[in-house]
């Protein structure tokens, strides 16, 4: 028997360490070659690590949430015979954002200090809820105040009034009802009360930890301001319905592809919005192409896949790419390059919508756009009152590099295109 030390390989992203998201094995488990053993998170993706050998797990490099340096021990495995030689260093493109999809060749990296502590991954801790002692019943030797009707009913039900707790100065019919539901010392519960749940402690790790860190950094470093404008999308909705009626095999259009076209047509006049700000270097890079981030809710948390060169795509191509990227993100098949490099982000809550939002900027970008729910309301058209479909459009900007006038002017340019949507298709 011999010990094989599997060291965390360099996965080709120029990182110095990775976070343990979860273990697929524990100390004492038998593992086979190529069996998943751990999920490790880098700054961009979660990678599933696989055992390069068969044997028995004897040590694990810490708990979920711990950081493991590249080249340090990840798992120690007892193998039969002599320990096999470690494979030569290699790099491979990450193929996924969630466990079960990435395939990375394990490689021996330069020696680094071992991670600590070394222990099997524990189960999440669940704290028990506080014990609730029953309230004392009315003592039998105390006088019981109740009306004749209540006494008669209690006798018919076989209830000892001495065991019923009054809610006021005397026992009433409601107290009898509560006794039947909750027993002695019943008290009253509010209508529609829900079952008590135990307290639960959830460790913030993996994707949720990255989201927390990024959002905190964005709010800490960026002075946000938000501008909201109301847009009449009645004509846009009519156009969308007409396009969908004749779409054939093409994907069904939502509002988003049409909105992206409007954004891309308006953005050349407002280059300060399609930008990334390196605040440490004091440099703003204004991008010529629109690489649009699409905030997408997944089981692992909020992810932002990127539509590359959105300005070069028509509405049908945008609809297809939105669907493809959303499915890839939610299924864990999004590549790392599809989850980075955005220059401007669009975030939508879909059917939840909301009346207005104040979205948080996807740092180091300088702006994020948030369409809200479409609501049908009466509006004046001259002297007539007609039904119109209205939507608020929100934009949050980095006030260090974007002025309020610029943000408002950009939204007004987008509004003009959305309210007269034939201009979306005119060069």
FENWOUR-V974812 format. One record per backbone hydrogen bond with DSSP energy under -1.0 kcal/mol. NH is the residue of the N-H (numbers start at 1). CO is the residue of the C=O. If there is no record, write none. Layout:
BEGIN
nh co
NH CO
NH CO
END
This chain:
BEGIN
nh co
2 79
4 77
6 75
8 72
18 68
19 41
20 66
21 39
22 39
24 37
28 57
29 26
31 55
34 51
35 32
37 49
38 49
39 22
40 47
41 19
42 45
47 40
49 38
51 35
55 31
56 78
57 29
58 76
59 76
61 74
62 60
65 20
66 63
68 18
70 16
71 8
72 69
74 6
75 6
76 59
77 4
78 56
79 2
101 98
108 87
142 139
151 147
152 148
153 149
154 150
155 151
156 152
157 153
159 154
163 160
164 161
171 145
176 172
177 173
178 174
179 175
180 176
181 177
182 178
183 179
193 190
201 125
205 203
210 206
211 207
212 208
213 209
214 210
215 211
216 212
217 213
218 214
219 215
220 216
221 217
222 218
224 222
225 397
227 395
229 393
231 391
233 389
237 233
238 234
239 235
240 236
241 237
242 238
243 239
244 240
245 241
246 242
247 244
250 247
259 255
260 256
261 257
262 258
263 259
264 260
265 261
266 262
267 263
269 266
270 267
273 270
275 273
276 285
277 364
278 283
279 277
282 278
283 278
285 276
287 274
292 307
293 344
294 305
295 346
296 303
298 301
301 298
303 296
306 338
307 292
310 290
312 309
313 310
318 314
319 315
320 316
321 317
322 318
323 319
324 320
325 321
326 322
327 323
328 324
329 325
330 326
331 327
333 328
334 328
338 335
339 336
343 291
344 291
345 367
346 293
347 369
352 349
354 352
363 361
365 362
366 275
368 396
369 345
370 394
372 392
373 354
375 390
377 388
379 386
381 384
384 381
386 379
388 377
390 375
391 231
393 229
394 370
395 227
396 368
397 225
398 366
399 223
401 398
402 398
407 403
408 404
409 405
410 406
411 407
412 408
413 409
414 410
415 411
416 412
417 413
418 414
419 415
420 416
423 420
424 421
425 422
426 423
END
